[in-house]
Amino acid sequence: MNEPANFVNGDMNEGCPSNTYNDPPYLPRVASDNLYFKTICPDHEDSVGKHYDTHSLFGWFESEPTMV
């Protein structure tokens, strides 16, 4: 599994706020009715940007140290 998972929908205590990142106007085929099903909120910011923009790079960032 090459994506962050927390096995709850969004934040453990607060869930995800309603905004265009967490509830986009177009929803691709996903396992649930939202993008944050059993993972972090799409609007979560880390060192490289919003999770919405960097979701597919998570596996690459895990393998980056092995490329040295």
C-alpha positions as CSV (number, residue, x, y, z in Angstrom):
1,M,0.0,0.0,0.0
2,N,1.7,3.2,-1.1
3,E,-0.5,5.8,0.4
4,P,-1.0,7.2,3.9
5,A,-3.8,5.5,5.8
6,N,-5.3,6.0,9.2
7,F,-8.4,3.7,8.8
8,V,-10.8,6.5,9.7
9,N,-12.3,9.2,7.4
10,G,-10.0,12.2,7.6
11,D,-8.8,13.5,10.9
12,M,-9.2,11.2,13.9
13,N,-11.2,13.7,16.0
14,E,-12.6,16.3,13.5
15,G,-13.1,14.6,10.2
16,C,-12.5,16.8,7.2
17,P,-13.9,20.3,6.7
18,S,-16.2,20.9,3.7
19,N,-14.2,22.7,1.0
20,T,-13.3,22.2,-2.7
21,Y,-10.4,20.0,-1.9
22,N,-12.2,17.6,0.3
23,D,-15.5,17.7,-1.6
24,P,-14.6,18.4,-5.3
25,P,-17.3,19.1,-7.9
26,Y,-16.2,16.0,-9.8
27,L,-15.5,12.8,-7.9
28,P,-13.5,10.1,-9.7
29,R,-14.4,6.4,-9.1
30,V,-13.5,5.8,-5.5
31,A,-14.5,3.2,-2.9
32,S,-16.8,5.6,-1.0
33,D,-18.6,8.8,-1.5
34,N,-15.6,10.9,-0.6
35,L,-11.9,11.2,-1.3
36,Y,-10.9,10.8,2.3
37,F,-12.2,7.3,2.9
38,K,-9.8,5.7,5.4
39,T,-7.0,8.2,4.6
40,I,-6.0,11.8,5.5
41,C,-8.0,14.9,4.3
42,P,-7.1,16.0,0.8
43,D,-6.5,19.6,2.1
44,H,-3.9,18.4,4.6
45,E,-0.6,20.2,4.0
46,D,2.8,18.7,4.5
47,S,6.3,19.7,3.4
48,V,5.7,19.3,-0.3
49,G,2.1,20.7,-0.6
50,K,-1.5,19.7,-0.2
51,H,-2.2,15.9,-0.1
52,Y,-4.8,16.5,-2.9
53,D,-1.9,17.5,-5.2
54,T,0.7,15.0,-4.0
55,H,-1.3,11.8,-3.2
56,S,0.2,9.9,-6.1
57,L,3.8,10.9,-5.1
58,F,3.6,9.2,-1.7
59,G,5.1,5.9,-2.8
60,W,7.8,7.7,-4.7
61,F,8.8,9.7,-1.6
62,E,9.0,6.4,0.4
63,S,11.4,5.0,-2.2
64,E,13.5,8.1,-2.7
65,P,16.1,7.2,0.0
66,T,16.8,3.9,-1.8
67,M,17.8,5.7,-5.0
68,V,20.9,7.3,-3.4
